[in-house]
Amino acid sequence: MYIIGFMGSPRTSGKCSKLLQGVLDGAASKGAQTKRYDLVDCNIMHCKGCGACYKFRPELAIGKCPLKDDMAAILVDYLSADGYVFATPVYDGYVTSVMKKFLERKIALTYKPKEDIGKICTPRATADFKKRATHIVTGDAFDEYREVMGDPCFEALEAHLYMEQVMSVDKMYMGNAEHIAPDDFAVRLQEALRMGVRLVEEIEKA
Ligand SMILES: Cc1cc2nc3c(=O)[nH]c(=O)nc-3n(C[C@H](O)[C@H](O)[C@H](O)COP(=O)(O)O)c2cc1C
């Protein structure tokens, strides 16, 4: 089993990063092979909105994007995985621009024929509800603000996954990220490890 983590914080050794690693470690403890992309360190350009990737060549699993960067290789890797971990801090009530840029470019995994005006894109290579994802959002606002700070981020992370037929397992919102006490953070890290174990178990069941 192969699980990939996508980390959307510009701070590659911050809380978000550590929690993501916790989930991956949990998955590895159940025998999964894991890999992580610290998206801030990847060469991912802004989508230019040309539509070339989703308008043409329905026979391809990944639409051809004219931008020459790391994204084509990341998407090949993405399709080869059985499960995903998405982790992002809340910035301005939403996912970071680092994560958003990546999510937008995933549109190359979809296809929309020109007669489908007003319809949503369809997945090119459907996961057929066999793949699973789990999500982490960190914010400075306390846990009780999960609905305001966490939920818009979870929705952003899941939007494409619905189209790809990838189902979510867990969604952790960890508030007080800047000032959380070490003991409290250790508890959240344990929770992250369990999320990794559950992710593998849910994929096995599927
Ligand atoms: C530009 C910016 C905007 C932020 N906006 C929010 C916000 O809307 N809500 C919130 O709870 N925290 C906000 N924060 C705090 C971050 O979410 C917090 O620093 C982050 O989750 C810590 O994760 P890290 O250790 O991976 O950087 C913001 C931080 C920055 C730098």
The ligand as an SDF file (V2000), in Angstrom:
LIG
                    3D

 31 33  0  0  0  0  0  0  0  0999 V2000
   -0.9080   34.9070    6.9150 C   0  0  0  0  0  0  0  0  0  0  0  0
   -1.4770   34.1110    8.0570 C   0  0  0  0  0  0  0  0  0  0  0  0
   -2.8510   34.0150    8.1840 C   0  0  0  0  0  0  0  0  0  0  0  0
   -3.4030   33.2680    9.2300 C   0  0  0  0  0  0  0  0  0  0  0  0
   -4.7560   33.1730    9.3190 N   0  0  0  0  0  0  0  0  0  0  0  0
   -5.3020   32.4120   10.3010 C   0  0  0  0  0  0  0  0  0  0  0  0
   -6.7150   32.2670   10.4080 C   0  0  0  0  0  0  0  0  0  0  0  0
   -7.4910   32.7820    9.6100 O   0  0  0  0  0  0  0  0  0  0  0  0
   -7.1890   31.4980   11.4130 N   0  0  0  0  0  0  0  0  0  0  0  0
   -6.3900   30.8750   12.3280 C   0  0  0  0  0  0  0  0  0  0  0  0
   -6.8980   30.1850   13.2080 O   0  0  0  0  0  0  0  0  0  0  0  0
   -5.0370   30.9800   12.2370 N   0  0  0  0  0  0  0  0  0  0  0  0
   -4.4830   31.7290   11.2530 C   0  0  0  0  0  0  0  0  0  0  0  0
   -3.1150   31.8310   11.1560 N   0  0  0  0  0  0  0  0  0  0  0  0
   -2.2550   31.0330   12.0640 C   0  0  0  0  0  0  0  0  0  0  0  0
   -1.7800   29.7470   11.3720 C   0  0  0  0  0  0  0  0  0  0  0  0
   -2.8590   28.9310   11.0130 O   0  0  0  0  0  0  0  0  0  0  0  0
   -0.8130   28.9850   12.2640 C   0  0  0  0  0  0  0  0  0  0  0  0
    0.3240   29.7680   12.4210 O   0  0  0  0  0  0  0  0  0  0  0  0
   -0.4650   27.6390   11.6440 C   0  0  0  0  0  0  0  0  0  0  0  0
   -1.5720   26.7830   11.6880 O   0  0  0  0  0  0  0  0  0  0  0  0
    0.6960   26.9760   12.3470 C   0  0  0  0  0  0  0  0  0  0  0  0
    1.0670   25.8730   11.5610 O   0  0  0  0  0  0  0  0  0  0  0  0
    2.6080   25.6860   11.1190 P   0  0  0  0  0  0  0  0  0  0  0  0
    3.3280   25.4460   12.3960 O   0  0  0  0  0  0  0  0  0  0  0  0
    2.6310   24.5440   10.2270 O   0  0  0  0  0  0  0  0  0  0  0  0
    3.0310   26.9490   10.4340 O   0  0  0  0  0  0  0  0  0  0  0  0
   -2.5400   32.6000   10.1490 C   0  0  0  0  0  0  0  0  0  0  0  0
   -1.1550   32.7290   10.0100 C   0  0  0  0  0  0  0  0  0  0  0  0
   -0.6180   33.4620    8.9820 C   0  0  0  0  0  0  0  0  0  0  0  0
    0.8900   33.5670    8.8420 C   0  0  0  0  0  0  0  0  0  0  0  0
  1  2  1  0
  2  3  1  0
  2 30  2  0
  3  4  2  0
  4  5  1  0
  4 28  1  0
  5  6  2  0
  6  7  1  0
  6 13  1  0
  7  8  2  0
  7  9  1  0
  9 10  1  0
 10 11  2  0
 10 12  1  0
 12 13  2  0
 13 14  1  0
 14 15  1  0
 14 28  1  0
 15 16  1  0
 16 17  1  0
 16 18  1  0
 18 19  1  0
 18 20  1  0
 20 21  1  0
 20 22  1  0
 22 23  1  0
 23 24  1  0
 24 25  2  0
 24 26  1  0
 24 27  1  0
 28 29  2  0
 29 30  1  0
 30 31  1  0
M  END
$$$$
